[in-house]
């Protein structure tokens, strides 16, 4: 974590900046099944592993206790020592959101630990107000390694930020830089599906956009796509009014491909941990006509991965993060767009 920690003036018992720590609103108390002693044990373990230096405090000679003293953590978090003792002994059950956030910062918790602390206290896990769109090197390698299946990476606003060559053949167009939600509701769609599947996909798209709009309220990309589609697509506006919320689910889809005809595939959506990106992969069951159709698409992808320029030299169509050609046959990564 990069948060700078400084001691705060001593507040009232169990408060941060004057906010009373005590029973929270209905529905925010620690859920049944999250043992009280787990919260207490975690707080003690996290305090005892932290040195004064790593917490931004001067080194203290002749320390007999491991880690920070309770007084030091309480000062960094802006809560009373007595309240911290009660938390570590399991006698305080429902710290407020501000206390939990302050403790996470004072104890230098990483994102996973902070999420665990929030869940132990029954509080909503905080998320950045703007969604991340960076395609990490490890995710880039994943795109490149999965060359035998169509694969794209989409951001919180359904913008396609990466994809492999087979995805371009599978979708009939290079999808990188496109927005799947915009294409679905304003046309032409990236994938031609049966009417029933189309309706289900559209509800998934709206539900995911609604979820992301709440998770990342300051994200300009999400806000722009939602505003545009509400204005120009009656279908989107009607679905948005229903306020669906949810993840785009994995499913089986049948659609028409311009080169190989009707194909039924399994569409799996995987969340890239630590990012706001999702990986969409399409596969066909082995030994089926659909698998044979996918083989044909692989042949088409291999044939179209390079083209011959006027001077006879082979050129690659892939582009890097800045839009420049990469000189390789790997998939593309786009500059993030709404």
Helices and strands as residue ranges (DSSP letters): E 15-16, E 19-20, H 36-49, H 70-77, H 81-88, H 97-106, H 111-120, H 137-145, E 150-154, E 160-163, H 165-171, H 180-186, H 195-215, H 220-232, H 234-241, E 251-257, E 261-271, E 278-283, H 289-304, E 306-308, E 314-316, E 332-333
